C-alpha cells in the first residue's frame, strides 16, 4: 500500500481528530511560491553602496580629527555654569544700580542674586580648571560682578541709613 492510498483510506475511517494527524507540507503548497533567497555576503563580494554614496568604512578605522575637532566624540563642555553665574551677578548689580533711578529693590533679592552669581561663577571656574569648560574668564567675571553687587548693596543701604539718621 502506498502512502497516498493510505492517506485516502485513512481519511475515511480514521478515528483521530484532523488536528492530530501529521502535517505534510506537500498537502498545502504555498500560494506565494518559495521564499526568496538572499545572497550571503562573502569575502569575495565587494561592498556596494547606493548610487551616489561611498561604501561605508569599517568600524576599525579611526574617526577623522581635523584641526583638533574630533567629530566622533561628543563634546561635554559645562559652560552654562559661568553663563548662569554672570546673568545672576548682572541682575544683582542692575538691582543695585536701579536705586539711583528711584526704584527700590529689596535687599534680600539683590544679595541672593549676587550670592547665586558668585556660587555659579565659582562652579564654572572649577569646571574650567578641570578642563570640562572653556570660559574661565566669564566665570571669573561672574565672581567679580557678584562681589561688586554685594559691596554696592551694602554701600547703598549704609548711605540710606546715614541719610535717615541725619533726617530724624
C-alpha positions as CSV (number, residue, x, y, z in Angstrom):
1,X,0.0,0.0,0.0
2,X,1.4,3.4,-1.0
3,X,1.4,6.5,1.2
4,X,-1.2,8.2,-1.0
5,X,-3.5,5.2,-0.8
6,X,-3.0,5.0,2.9
7,X,-4.0,8.7,3.3
8,X,-7.0,8.3,1.2
9,X,-8.1,5.2,3.1
10,X,-7.2,6.7,6.4
11,X,-9.2,9.8,5.9
12,X,-12.5,8.0,5.7
13,X,-12.1,5.5,8.6
14,X,-9.7,7.5,10.8
15,X,-10.7,7.8,14.5
16,X,-8.1,10.5,15.1
17,X,-9.3,14.1,15.0
18,X,-8.0,16.0,12.0
19,X,-5.6,18.2,14.1
20,X,-3.8,15.1,15.4
21,X,-2.7,13.9,12.0
22,X,0.8,14.6,10.9
23,X,1.1,17.7,8.7
24,X,2.7,17.0,5.4
25,X,3.9,20.2,3.7
26,X,3.1,18.8,0.3
27,X,-0.6,18.8,1.2
28,X,-0.8,22.6,1.0
29,X,1.5,24.2,-1.5
30,X,2.4,27.8,-0.9
31,X,0.3,30.2,-2.9
32,X,3.1,32.8,-3.0
33,X,5.8,30.4,-4.1
34,X,9.0,29.6,-2.2
35,X,10.6,32.4,-0.1
36,X,13.2,34.5,-1.9
37,X,16.8,33.6,-1.3
38,X,19.0,36.4,-0.2
39,X,22.7,36.1,-1.1
40,X,25.0,35.8,1.9
41,X,27.8,38.3,1.7
42,X,31.2,36.7,1.3
43,X,34.7,37.9,1.4
44,X,35.0,37.9,-2.4
45,X,32.0,40.2,-3.0
46,X,32.8,43.9,-2.9
47,X,30.7,46.1,-0.6
48,X,28.3,48.0,-2.8
49,X,26.5,51.2,-1.8
50,X,23.6,53.1,-3.2
51,X,24.3,55.2,-6.3
52,X,26.0,58.5,-5.3
53,X,27.2,57.3,-1.9
54,X,30.5,55.8,-1.0
55,X,30.6,52.5,0.7
56,X,30.8,52.6,4.5
57,X,34.2,52.3,6.1
58,X,34.7,49.5,8.6
59,X,34.3,50.4,12.3
60,X,38.0,49.7,12.9
61,X,39.1,52.9,11.1
62,X,39.6,55.9,13.4
63,X,37.3,58.9,13.3
64,X,39.0,61.8,11.4
65,X,40.4,64.5,13.5
66,X,40.6,67.8,11.6
67,X,42.4,70.8,13.2
68,X,41.7,69.5,16.7
69,X,38.0,69.0,16.2
70,X,37.0,65.4,16.8
71,X,33.7,64.7,15.1
72,X,33.3,61.2,16.6
73,X,33.3,62.2,20.2
74,X,30.5,64.2,21.8
75,X,31.6,67.5,23.5
76,X,30.6,67.7,27.1
77,X,31.5,71.3,28.0
78,X,29.9,72.7,31.1
79,X,30.0,76.4,30.1
80,X,26.4,77.0,31.4
81,X,27.6,77.4,35.0
82,X,29.6,80.5,34.2
83,X,26.9,81.9,32.0
84,X,24.3,81.5,34.7
85,X,26.6,83.0,37.3
86,X,27.2,86.1,35.1
87,X,23.4,86.5,34.5
88,X,22.7,86.3,38.2
89,X,25.5,88.7,39.1
90,X,24.5,91.1,36.4
91,X,20.9,91.1,37.6
92,X,22.1,91.7,41.2
93,X,24.2,94.7,40.1
94,X,21.4,96.0,38.0
95,X,19.1,95.8,41.0
96,X,21.6,97.9,43.0
97,X,22.1,100.5,40.2
98,X,18.4,100.9,39.7
99,X,18.3,102.5,43.2
100,X,19.8,105.6,41.7
101,X,16.9,105.9,39.2
102,X,14.5,105.9,42.0
103,X,13.2,102.3,42.0
104,X,14.0,100.4,45.2
105,X,14.7,96.6,45.0
106,X,14.5,94.5,48.1
107,X,17.8,93.8,49.9
108,X,17.3,90.1,50.1
109,X,16.7,89.8,46.3
110,X,19.8,91.6,45.3
111,X,22.0,89.8,47.8
112,X,20.5,86.4,46.9
113,X,21.1,87.1,43.2
114,X,24.7,88.2,43.9
115,X,25.5,85.1,46.1
116,X,24.0,82.8,43.5
117,X,26.1,84.5,40.8
118,X,29.3,84.1,43.0
119,X,28.5,80.4,43.6
120,X,27.8,79.6,40.0
121,X,30.8,81.6,38.9
122,X,33.0,79.5,41.3
123,X,31.5,76.3,40.0
124,X,32.2,77.5,36.4
125,X,35.8,78.3,37.3
126,X,36.2,74.9,38.9
127,X,34.8,73.3,35.7
128,X,37.3,75.3,33.6
129,X,40.2,74.2,35.9
130,X,39.2,70.6,35.5
131,X,39.1,71.1,31.7
132,X,35.4,70.5,31.0
133,X,34.6,74.1,30.4
134,X,36.3,76.8,28.2
135,X,35.0,80.1,29.6
136,X,37.2,80.6,32.7
137,X,37.2,84.4,32.1
138,X,33.5,84.6,32.2
139,X,33.4,82.6,35.4
140,X,35.9,85.0,37.0
141,X,33.8,88.0,35.8
142,X,30.7,86.5,37.4
143,X,32.5,86.2,40.7
144,X,33.8,89.8,40.5
145,X,30.5,91.3,39.4
146,X,28.7,89.3,42.2
147,X,31.2,90.7,44.8
148,X,30.7,94.2,43.4
149,X,26.9,93.8,43.7
150,X,27.2,92.8,47.3
151,X,29.5,95.7,48.1
152,X,27.3,98.1,46.3
153,X,24.2,96.8,48.1
154,X,25.9,97.3,51.5
155,X,27.1,100.8,50.4
156,X,23.6,101.8,49.2
157,X,22.0,100.6,52.5
158,X,24.7,102.3,54.5
159,X,24.1,105.6,52.7
160,X,20.4,105.1,53.2
161,X,20.8,104.5,57.0
162,X,23.1,107.6,57.3
163,X,20.6,109.7,55.4
164,X,17.7,108.5,57.6
165,X,19.7,109.1,60.8
166,X,20.6,112.7,59.8
167,X,16.9,113.3,58.8
168,X,15.5,112.3,62.2
